[in-house]
Amino acid sequence: MVAIVNRELCTGCGQCVNICPMEAILLDDESIAVVDLNSCIDSGNCVDVCPVEAISIE
């Protein structure tokens, strides 16, 4: 299972980037969160911190 970002909901706040223990999330050129699926360990921290519920674990 990995974190998936809904690009339409993401506001680019960066809270998920700051809380990911594996540094598996970055903001792309459009300031949308992108998850490195190979680095994601499914901690769920990003889901918990996202203020607009743009991230889910699938």
CHARMM internal coordinates of N, CA and C (Angstrom, degrees):
IC EDIT
DIST 1 N 1 CA 1.4497
DIST 1 CA 1 C 1.5327
ANGL 1 N 1 CA 1 C 109.10
DIST 1 C 2 N 1.3042
ANGL 1 CA 1 C 2 N 115.14
DIHE 1 N 1 CA 1 C 2 N 145.33
DIST 2 N 2 CA 1.4614
ANGL 1 C 2 N 2 CA 121.07
DIHE 1 CA 1 C 2 N 2 CA -178.81
DIST 2 CA 2 C 1.5238
ANGL 2 N 2 CA 2 C 110.33
DIHE 1 C 2 N 2 CA 2 C -142.17
DIST 2 C 3 N 1.3159
ANGL 2 CA 2 C 3 N 115.42
DIHE 2 N 2 CA 2 C 3 N 164.23
DIST 3 N 3 CA 1.4593
ANGL 2 C 3 N 3 CA 121.34
DIHE 2 CA 2 C 3 N 3 CA 177.01
DIST 3 CA 3 C 1.5269
ANGL 3 N 3 CA 3 C 109.71
DIHE 2 C 3 N 3 CA 3 C -78.63
DIST 3 C 4 N 1.3206
ANGL 3 CA 3 C 4 N 115.74
DIHE 3 N 3 CA 3 C 4 N 136.10
DIST 4 N 4 CA 1.4536
ANGL 3 C 4 N 4 CA 122.75
DIHE 3 CA 3 C 4 N 4 CA 178.81
DIST 4 CA 4 C 1.5233
ANGL 4 N 4 CA 4 C 108.07
DIHE 3 C 4 N 4 CA 4 C -122.35
DIST 4 C 5 N 1.3189
ANGL 4 CA 4 C 5 N 117.18
DIHE 4 N 4 CA 4 C 5 N 132.67
DIST 5 N 5 CA 1.4654
ANGL 4 C 5 N 5 CA 122.17
DIHE 4 CA 4 C 5 N 5 CA -178.90
DIST 5 CA 5 C 1.5246
ANGL 5 N 5 CA 5 C 109.93
DIHE 4 C 5 N 5 CA 5 C -101.68
DIST 5 C 6 N 1.3211
ANGL 5 CA 5 C 6 N 116.38
DIHE 5 N 5 CA 5 C 6 N 129.39
DIST 6 N 6 CA 1.4548
ANGL 5 C 6 N 6 CA 121.92
DIHE 5 CA 5 C 6 N 6 CA 171.85
DIST 6 CA 6 C 1.5229
ANGL 6 N 6 CA 6 C 106.52
DIHE 5 C 6 N 6 CA 6 C -83.92
DIST 6 C 7 N 1.3293
ANGL 6 CA 6 C 7 N 117.19
DIHE 6 N 6 CA 6 C 7 N 105.18
DIST 7 N 7 CA 1.4605
ANGL 6 C 7 N 7 CA 122.42
DIHE 6 CA 6 C 7 N 7 CA -174.55
DIST 7 CA 7 C 1.5288
ANGL 7 N 7 CA 7 C 112.57
DIHE 6 C 7 N 7 CA 7 C -61.97
DIST 7 C 8 N 1.3092
ANGL 7 CA 7 C 8 N 117.47
DIHE 7 N 7 CA 7 C 8 N -27.25
DIST 8 N 8 CA 1.4637
ANGL 7 C 8 N 8 CA 120.41
DIHE 7 CA 7 C 8 N 8 CA -179.51
DIST 8 CA 8 C 1.5242
ANGL 8 N 8 CA 8 C 112.10
DIHE 7 C 8 N 8 CA 8 C -74.89
DIST 8 C 9 N 1.3216
ANGL 8 CA 8 C 9 N 117.31
DIHE 8 N 8 CA 8 C 9 N -24.63
DIST 9 N 9 CA 1.4642
ANGL 8 C 9 N 9 CA 120.95
DIHE 8 CA 8 C 9 N 9 CA -179.47
DIST 9 CA 9 C 1.5228
ANGL 9 N 9 CA 9 C 113.41
DIHE 8 C 9 N 9 CA 9 C -95.03
DIST 9 C 10 N 1.3247
ANGL 9 CA 9 C 10 N 116.87
DIHE 9 N 9 CA 9 C 10 N -27.62
DIST 10 N 10 CA 1.4670
ANGL 9 C 10 N 10 CA 121.21
DIHE 9 CA 9 C 10 N 10 CA -175.11
DIST 10 CA 10 C 1.5277
ANGL 10 N 10 CA 10 C 110.96
DIHE 9 C 10 N 10 CA 10 C -62.24
DIST 10 C 11 N 1.3364
ANGL 10 CA 10 C 11 N 115.66
DIHE 10 N 10 CA 10 C 11 N 130.19
DIST 11 N 11 CA 1.4641
ANGL 10 C 11 N 11 CA 121.31
DIHE 10 CA 10 C 11 N 11 CA 179.45
DIST 11 CA 11 C 1.5298
ANGL 11 N 11 CA 11 C 112.18
DIHE 10 C 11 N 11 CA 11 C -101.45
DIST 11 C 12 N 1.3205
ANGL 11 CA 11 C 12 N 117.32
DIHE 11 N 11 CA 11 C 12 N -2.94
DIST 12 N 12 CA 1.4593
ANGL 11 C 12 N 12 CA 121.04
DIHE 11 CA 11 C 12 N 12 CA 178.52
DIST 12 CA 12 C 1.5138
ANGL 12 N 12 CA 12 C 113.72
DIHE 11 C 12 N 12 CA 12 C 74.23
DIST 12 C 13 N 1.3172
ANGL 12 CA 12 C 13 N 117.92
DIHE 12 N 12 CA 12 C 13 N 27.65
DIST 13 N 13 CA 1.4677
ANGL 12 C 13 N 13 CA 121.19
DIHE 12 CA 12 C 13 N 13 CA -177.37
DIST 13 CA 13 C 1.5283
ANGL 13 N 13 CA 13 C 112.53
DIHE 12 C 13 N 13 CA 13 C -68.44
DIST 13 C 14 N 1.3474
ANGL 13 CA 13 C 14 N 117.00
DIHE 13 N 13 CA 13 C 14 N -26.41
DIST 14 N 14 CA 1.4612
ANGL 13 C 14 N 14 CA 121.19
DIHE 13 CA 13 C 14 N 14 CA 177.13
DIST 14 CA 14 C 1.5153
ANGL 14 N 14 CA 14 C 115.66
DIHE 13 C 14 N 14 CA 14 C 84.99
DIST 14 C 15 N 1.3181
ANGL 14 CA 14 C 15 N 118.31
DIHE 14 N 14 CA 14 C 15 N 1.85
DIST 15 N 15 CA 1.4657
ANGL 14 C 15 N 15 CA 119.39
DIHE 14 CA 14 C 15 N 15 CA -179.83
DIST 15 CA 15 C 1.5220
ANGL 15 N 15 CA 15 C 111.63
DIHE 14 C 15 N 15 CA 15 C -62.23
DIST 15 C 16 N 1.3089
ANGL 15 CA 15 C 16 N 117.32
DIHE 15 N 15 CA 15 C 16 N -35.91
DIST 16 N 16 CA 1.4647
ANGL 15 C 16 N 16 CA 121.24
DIHE 15 CA 15 C 16 N 16 CA 179.06
DIST 16 CA 16 C 1.5285
ANGL 16 N 16 CA 16 C 111.00
DIHE 15 C 16 N 16 CA 16 C -67.06
DIST 16 C 17 N 1.3283
ANGL 16 CA 16 C 17 N 115.77
DIHE 16 N 16 CA 16 C 17 N -37.42
DIST 17 N 17 CA 1.4668
ANGL 16 C 17 N 17 CA 120.83
DIHE 16 CA 16 C 17 N 17 CA 178.46
DIST 17 CA 17 C 1.5244
ANGL 17 N 17 CA 17 C 109.52
DIHE 16 C 17 N 17 CA 17 C -60.91
DIST 17 C 18 N 1.3113
ANGL 17 CA 17 C 18 N 115.95
DIHE 17 N 17 CA 17 C 18 N -44.63
DIST 18 N 18 CA 1.4629
ANGL 17 C 18 N 18 CA 121.18
DIHE 17 CA 17 C 18 N 18 CA -176.54
DIST 18 CA 18 C 1.5206
ANGL 18 N 18 CA 18 C 113.89
DIHE 17 C 18 N 18 CA 18 C -69.75
DIST 18 C 19 N 1.3357
ANGL 18 CA 18 C 19 N 118.00
DIHE 18 N 18 CA 18 C 19 N -27.57
DIST 19 N 19 CA 1.4645
ANGL 18 C 19 N 19 CA 119.56
DIHE 18 CA 18 C 19 N 19 CA -173.72
DIST 19 CA 19 C 1.5339
ANGL 19 N 19 CA 19 C 113.82
DIHE 18 C 19 N 19 CA 19 C -99.18
DIST 19 C 20 N 1.3119
ANGL 19 CA 19 C 20 N 117.87
DIHE 19 N 19 CA 19 C 20 N -12.22
DIST 20 N 20 CA 1.4688
ANGL 19 C 20 N 20 CA 119.73
DIHE 19 CA 19 C 20 N 20 CA -177.69
DIST 20 CA 20 C 1.5281
ANGL 20 N 20 CA 20 C 110.60
DIHE 19 C 20 N 20 CA 20 C -66.93
DIST 20 C 21 N 1.3378
ANGL 20 CA 20 C 21 N 118.30
DIHE 20 N 20 CA 20 C 21 N 121.11
DIST 21 N 21 CA 1.4626
ANGL 20 C 21 N 21 CA 120.76
DIHE 20 CA 20 C 21 N 21 CA -177.78
DIST 21 CA 21 C 1.5354
ANGL 21 N 21 CA 21 C 113.54
DIHE 20 C 21 N 21 CA 21 C -69.94
DIST 21 C 22 N 1.3255
ANGL 21 CA 21 C 22 N 116.56
DIHE 21 N 21 CA 21 C 22 N -18.67
DIST 22 N 22 CA 1.4638
ANGL 21 C 22 N 22 CA 120.67
DIHE 21 CA 21 C 22 N 22 CA -178.31
DIST 22 CA 22 C 1.5303
ANGL 22 N 22 CA 22 C 112.69
DIHE 21 C 22 N 22 CA 22 C -103.89
DIST 22 C 23 N 1.3297
ANGL 22 CA 22 C 23 N 116.60
DIHE 22 N 22 CA 22 C 23 N 2.47
DIST 23 N 23 CA 1.4672
ANGL 22 C 23 N 23 CA 121.39
DIHE 22 CA 22 C 23 N 23 CA -176.09
DIST 23 CA 23 C 1.5243
ANGL 23 N 23 CA 23 C 110.35
DIHE 22 C 23 N 23 CA 23 C 53.08
DIST 23 C 24 N 1.3298
ANGL 23 CA 23 C 24 N 115.74
DIHE 23 N 23 CA 23 C 24 N 41.36
DIST 24 N 24 CA 1.4617
ANGL 23 C 24 N 24 CA 122.21
DIHE 23 CA 23 C 24 N 24 CA -176.33
DIST 24 CA 24 C 1.5253
ANGL 24 N 24 CA 24 C 112.74
DIHE 23 C 24 N 24 CA 24 C -91.62
DIST 24 C 25 N 1.3376
ANGL 24 CA 24 C 25 N 117.96
DIHE 24 N 24 CA 24 C 25 N -0.31
DIST 25 N 25 CA 1.4583
ANGL 24 C 25 N 25 CA 121.16
DIHE 24 CA 24 C 25 N 25 CA -178.79
DIST 25 CA 25 C 1.5222
ANGL 25 N 25 CA 25 C 109.48
DIHE 24 C 25 N 25 CA 25 C -121.40
DIST 25 C 26 N 1.3211
ANGL 25 CA 25 C 26 N 114.49
DIHE 25 N 25 CA 25 C 26 N 132.95
DIST 26 N 26 CA 1.4560
ANGL 25 C 26 N 26 CA 121.98
DIHE 25 CA 25 C 26 N 26 CA 176.89
DIST 26 CA 26 C 1.5256
ANGL 26 N 26 CA 26 C 108.14
DIHE 25 C 26 N 26 CA 26 C -131.23
DIST 26 C 27 N 1.3261
ANGL 26 CA 26 C 27 N 116.77
DIHE 26 N 26 CA 26 C 27 N 162.17
DIST 27 N 27 CA 1.4552
ANGL 26 C 27 N 27 CA 120.75
DIHE 26 CA 26 C 27 N 27 CA 171.64
DIST 27 CA 27 C 1.5207
ANGL 27 N 27 CA 27 C 108.15
DIHE 26 C 27 N 27 CA 27 C -96.35
DIST 27 C 28 N 1.3386
ANGL 27 CA 27 C 28 N 116.45
DIHE 27 N 27 CA 27 C 28 N 132.19
DIST 28 N 28 CA 1.4620
ANGL 27 C 28 N 28 CA 120.07
DIHE 27 CA 27 C 28 N 28 CA -179.70
DIST 28 CA 28 C 1.5297
ANGL 28 N 28 CA 28 C 110.49
DIHE 27 C 28 N 28 CA 28 C -80.82
DIST 28 C 29 N 1.3054
ANGL 28 CA 28 C 29 N 117.16
DIHE 28 N 28 CA 28 C 29 N -171.67
DIST 29 N 29 CA 1.4659
ANGL 28 C 29 N 29 CA 122.66
DIHE 28 CA 28 C 29 N 29 CA -177.29
DIST 29 CA 29 C 1.5272
ANGL 29 N 29 CA 29 C 112.82
DIHE 28 C 29 N 29 CA 29 C -63.13
DIST 29 C 30 N 1.3314
ANGL 29 CA 29 C 30 N 116.64
DIHE 29 N 29 CA 29 C 30 N -20.10
DIST 30 N 30 CA 1.4634
ANGL 29 C 30 N 30 CA 121.91
DIHE 29 CA 29 C 30 N 30 CA 179.19
DIST 30 CA 30 C 1.5331
ANGL 30 N 30 CA 30 C 111.54
DIHE 29 C 30 N 30 CA 30 C -98.94
DIST 30 C 31 N 1.3328
ANGL 30 CA 30 C 31 N 116.59
DIHE 30 N 30 CA 30 C 31 N 11.04
DIST 31 N 31 CA 1.4748
ANGL 30 C 31 N 31 CA 123.41
DIHE 30 CA 30 C 31 N 31 CA -177.11
DIST 31 CA 31 C 1.5220
ANGL 31 N 31 CA 31 C 112.04
DIHE 30 C 31 N 31 CA 31 C 59.34
DIST 31 C 32 N 1.3230
ANGL 31 CA 31 C 32 N 115.43
DIHE 31 N 31 CA 31 C 32 N 40.83
DIST 32 N 32 CA 1.4636
ANGL 31 C 32 N 32 CA 122.42
DIHE 31 CA 31 C 32 N 32 CA 174.76
DIST 32 CA 32 C 1.5248
ANGL 32 N 32 CA 32 C 107.46
DIHE 31 C 32 N 32 CA 32 C -113.43
DIST 32 C 33 N 1.3272
ANGL 32 CA 32 C 33 N 116.06
DIHE 32 N 32 CA 32 C 33 N 136.50
DIST 33 N 33 CA 1.4652
ANGL 32 C 33 N 33 CA 120.69
DIHE 32 CA 32 C 33 N 33 CA -179.22
DIST 33 CA 33 C 1.5276
ANGL 33 N 33 CA 33 C 110.78
DIHE 32 C 33 N 33 CA 33 C -65.87
DIST 33 C 34 N 1.3304
ANGL 33 CA 33 C 34 N 114.88
DIHE 33 N 33 CA 33 C 34 N 137.14
DIST 34 N 34 CA 1.4579
ANGL 33 C 34 N 34 CA 122.57
DIHE 33 CA 33 C 34 N 34 CA 177.08
DIST 34 CA 34 C 1.5243
ANGL 34 N 34 CA 34 C 107.49
DIHE 33 C 34 N 34 CA 34 C -129.85
DIST 34 C 35 N 1.3242
ANGL 34 CA 34 C 35 N 116.31
DIHE 34 N 34 CA 34 C 35 N 131.59
DIST 35 N 35 CA 1.4649
ANGL 34 C 35 N 35 CA 121.96
DIHE 34 CA 34 C 35 N 35 CA -178.02
DIST 35 CA 35 C 1.5222
ANGL 35 N 35 CA 35 C 109.98
DIHE 34 C 35 N 35 CA 35 C -100.70
DIST 35 C 36 N 1.3258
ANGL 35 CA 35 C 36 N 116.57
DIHE 35 N 35 CA 35 C 36 N 129.94
DIST 36 N 36 CA 1.4648
ANGL 35 C 36 N 36 CA 122.18
DIHE 35 CA 35 C 36 N 36 CA 171.85
DIST 36 CA 36 C 1.5262
ANGL 36 N 36 CA 36 C 106.10
DIHE 35 C 36 N 36 CA 36 C -79.87
DIST 36 C 37 N 1.3133
ANGL 36 CA 36 C 37 N 116.07
DIHE 36 N 36 CA 36 C 37 N 104.28
DIST 37 N 37 CA 1.4638
ANGL 36 C 37 N 37 CA 121.07
DIHE 36 CA 36 C 37 N 37 CA -174.09
DIST 37 CA 37 C 1.5220
ANGL 37 N 37 CA 37 C 112.90
DIHE 36 C 37 N 37 CA 37 C -62.90
DIST 37 C 38 N 1.3311
ANGL 37 CA 37 C 38 N 117.72
DIHE 37 N 37 CA 37 C 38 N -24.83
DIST 38 N 38 CA 1.4580
ANGL 37 C 38 N 38 CA 120.98
DIHE 37 CA 37 C 38 N 38 CA 179.28
DIST 38 CA 38 C 1.5308
ANGL 38 N 38 CA 38 C 112.25
DIHE 37 C 38 N 38 CA 38 C -77.35
DIST 38 C 39 N 1.3341
ANGL 38 CA 38 C 39 N 116.75
DIHE 38 N 38 CA 38 C 39 N -22.37
DIST 39 N 39 CA 1.4640
ANGL 38 C 39 N 39 CA 120.60
DIHE 38 CA 38 C 39 N 39 CA -178.56
DIST 39 CA 39 C 1.5193
ANGL 39 N 39 CA 39 C 113.68
DIHE 38 C 39 N 39 CA 39 C -99.17
DIST 39 C 40 N 1.3191
ANGL 39 CA 39 C 40 N 117.26
DIHE 39 N 39 CA 39 C 40 N -21.26
DIST 40 N 40 CA 1.4689
ANGL 39 C 40 N 40 CA 122.03
DIHE 39 CA 39 C 40 N 40 CA -176.56
DIST 40 CA 40 C 1.5311
ANGL 40 N 40 CA 40 C 110.47
DIHE 39 C 40 N 40 CA 40 C -64.06
DIST 40 C 41 N 1.3373
ANGL 40 CA 40 C 41 N 116.36
DIHE 40 N 40 CA 40 C 41 N 130.31
DIST 41 N 41 CA 1.4679
ANGL 40 C 41 N 41 CA 121.24
DIHE 40 CA 40 C 41 N 41 CA 179.24
DIST 41 CA 41 C 1.5246
ANGL 41 N 41 CA 41 C 111.97
DIHE 40 C 41 N 41 CA 41 C -111.03
DIST 41 C 42 N 1.3474
ANGL 41 CA 41 C 42 N 117.39
DIHE 41 N 41 CA 41 C 42 N 11.54
DIST 42 N 42 CA 1.4567
ANGL 41 C 42 N 42 CA 121.37
DIHE 41 CA 41 C 42 N 42 CA 175.75
DIST 42 CA 42 C 1.5322
ANGL 42 N 42 CA 42 C 112.30
DIHE 41 C 42 N 42 CA 42 C 62.87
DIST 42 C 43 N 1.3300
ANGL 42 CA 42 C 43 N 116.83
DIHE 42 N 42 CA 42 C 43 N 42.12
DIST 43 N 43 CA 1.4710
ANGL 42 C 43 N 43 CA 119.35
DIHE 42 CA 42 C 43 N 43 CA 179.55
DIST 43 CA 43 C 1.5203
ANGL 43 N 43 CA 43 C 111.61
DIHE 42 C 43 N 43 CA 43 C -71.69
DIST 43 C 44 N 1.3321
ANGL 43 CA 43 C 44 N 116.64
DIHE 43 N 43 CA 43 C 44 N -27.88
DIST 44 N 44 CA 1.4571
ANGL 43 C 44 N 44 CA 121.00
DIHE 43 CA 43 C 44 N 44 CA -179.26
DIST 44 CA 44 C 1.5224
ANGL 44 N 44 CA 44 C 114.11
DIHE 43 C 44 N 44 CA 44 C 83.14
DIST 44 C 45 N 1.3301
ANGL 44 CA 44 C 45 N 117.04
DIHE 44 N 44 CA 44 C 45 N -3.59
DIST 45 N 45 CA 1.4658
ANGL 44 C 45 N 45 CA 120.13
DIHE 44 CA 44 C 45 N 45 CA -179.89
DIST 45 CA 45 C 1.5250
ANGL 45 N 45 CA 45 C 111.22
DIHE 44 C 45 N 45 CA 45 C -58.99
DIST 45 C 46 N 1.3072
ANGL 45 CA 45 C 46 N 116.98
DIHE 45 N 45 CA 45 C 46 N -41.01
DIST 46 N 46 CA 1.4653
ANGL 45 C 46 N 46 CA 121.24
DIHE 45 CA 45 C 46 N 46 CA -177.94
DIST 46 CA 46 C 1.5246
ANGL 46 N 46 CA 46 C 111.39
DIHE 45 C 46 N 46 CA 46 C -64.45
DIST 46 C 47 N 1.3228
ANGL 46 CA 46 C 47 N 116.34
DIHE 46 N 46 CA 46 C 47 N -38.19
DIST 47 N 47 CA 1.4626
ANGL 46 C 47 N 47 CA 120.95
DIHE 46 CA 46 C 47 N 47 CA 178.32
DIST 47 CA 47 C 1.5249
ANGL 47 N 47 CA 47 C 109.83
DIHE 46 C 47 N 47 CA 47 C -63.50
DIST 47 C 48 N 1.3152
ANGL 47 CA 47 C 48 N 115.83
DIHE 47 N 47 CA 47 C 48 N -44.63
DIST 48 N 48 CA 1.4629
ANGL 47 C 48 N 48 CA 121.21
DIHE 47 CA 47 C 48 N 48 CA -177.62
DIST 48 CA 48 C 1.5258
ANGL 48 N 48 CA 48 C 112.83
DIHE 47 C 48 N 48 CA 48 C -65.63
DIST 48 C 49 N 1.3318
ANGL 48 CA 48 C 49 N 117.67
DIHE 48 N 48 CA 48 C 49 N -33.75
DIST 49 N 49 CA 1.4582
ANGL 48 C 49 N 49 CA 121.15
DIHE 48 CA 48 C 49 N 49 CA -173.48
DIST 49 CA 49 C 1.5350
ANGL 49 N 49 CA 49 C 113.11
DIHE 48 C 49 N 49 CA 49 C -91.26
DIST 49 C 50 N 1.3081
ANGL 49 CA 49 C 50 N 119.07
DIHE 49 N 49 CA 49 C 50 N -17.37
DIST 50 N 50 CA 1.4673
ANGL 49 C 50 N 50 CA 121.70
DIHE 49 CA 49 C 50 N 50 CA -175.86
DIST 50 CA 50 C 1.5335
ANGL 50 N 50 CA 50 C 110.60
DIHE 49 C 50 N 50 CA 50 C -67.26
DIST 50 C 51 N 1.3527
ANGL 50 CA 50 C 51 N 116.98
DIHE 50 N 50 CA 50 C 51 N 117.50
DIST 51 N 51 CA 1.4589
ANGL 50 C 51 N 51 CA 119.90
DIHE 50 CA 50 C 51 N 51 CA -176.73
DIST 51 CA 51 C 1.5294
ANGL 51 N 51 CA 51 C 114.48
DIHE 50 C 51 N 51 CA 51 C -73.21
DIST 51 C 52 N 1.3309
ANGL 51 CA 51 C 52 N 117.67
DIHE 51 N 51 CA 51 C 52 N -15.17
DIST 52 N 52 CA 1.4664
ANGL 51 C 52 N 52 CA 120.04
DIHE 51 CA 51 C 52 N 52 CA -178.56
DIST 52 CA 52 C 1.5275
ANGL 52 N 52 CA 52 C 112.42
DIHE 51 C 52 N 52 CA 52 C -115.89
DIST 52 C 53 N 1.3290
ANGL 52 CA 52 C 53 N 116.74
DIHE 52 N 52 CA 52 C 53 N 11.27
DIST 53 N 53 CA 1.4605
ANGL 52 C 53 N 53 CA 123.46
DIHE 52 CA 52 C 53 N 53 CA 177.95
DIST 53 CA 53 C 1.5355
ANGL 53 N 53 CA 53 C 112.19
DIHE 52 C 53 N 53 CA 53 C 54.67
DIST 53 C 54 N 1.3381
ANGL 53 CA 53 C 54 N 115.36
DIHE 53 N 53 CA 53 C 54 N 42.55
DIST 54 N 54 CA 1.4586
ANGL 53 C 54 N 54 CA 121.01
DIHE 53 CA 53 C 54 N 54 CA -179.37
DIST 54 CA 54 C 1.5209
ANGL 54 N 54 CA 54 C 113.04
DIHE 53 C 54 N 54 CA 54 C -86.67
DIST 54 C 55 N 1.3266
ANGL 54 CA 54 C 55 N 117.45
DIHE 54 N 54 CA 54 C 55 N -6.46
DIST 55 N 55 CA 1.4711
ANGL 54 C 55 N 55 CA 120.47
DIHE 54 CA 54 C 55 N 55 CA -177.21
DIST 55 CA 55 C 1.5179
ANGL 55 N 55 CA 55 C 109.63
DIHE 54 C 55 N 55 CA 55 C -119.69
DIST 55 C 56 N 1.3317
ANGL 55 CA 55 C 56 N 114.24
DIHE 55 N 55 CA 55 C 56 N 136.20
DIST 56 N 56 CA 1.4615
ANGL 55 C 56 N 56 CA 120.35
DIHE 55 CA 55 C 56 N 56 CA 176.49
DIST 56 CA 56 C 1.5193
ANGL 56 N 56 CA 56 C 108.30
DIHE 55 C 56 N 56 CA 56 C -133.98
DIST 56 C 57 N 1.3125
ANGL 56 CA 56 C 57 N 115.62
DIHE 56 N 56 CA 56 C 57 N 161.74
DIST 57 N 57 CA 1.4648
ANGL 56 C 57 N 57 CA 121.64
DIHE 56 CA 56 C 57 N 57 CA 176.70
DIST 57 CA 57 C 1.5251
ANGL 57 N 57 CA 57 C 107.36
DIHE 56 C 57 N 57 CA 57 C -102.63
DIST 57 C 58 N 1.3043
ANGL 57 CA 57 C 58 N 115.00
DIHE 57 N 57 CA 57 C 58 N 123.26
DIST 58 N 58 CA 1.4917
ANGL 57 C 58 N 58 CA 119.57
DIHE 57 CA 57 C 58 N 58 CA -179.40
DIST 58 CA 58 C 1.4992
ANGL 58 N 58 CA 58 C 109.85
DIHE 57 C 58 N 58 CA 58 C -130.68
END
COOR INIT
IC SEED 1 N 1 CA 1 C
IC BUILD
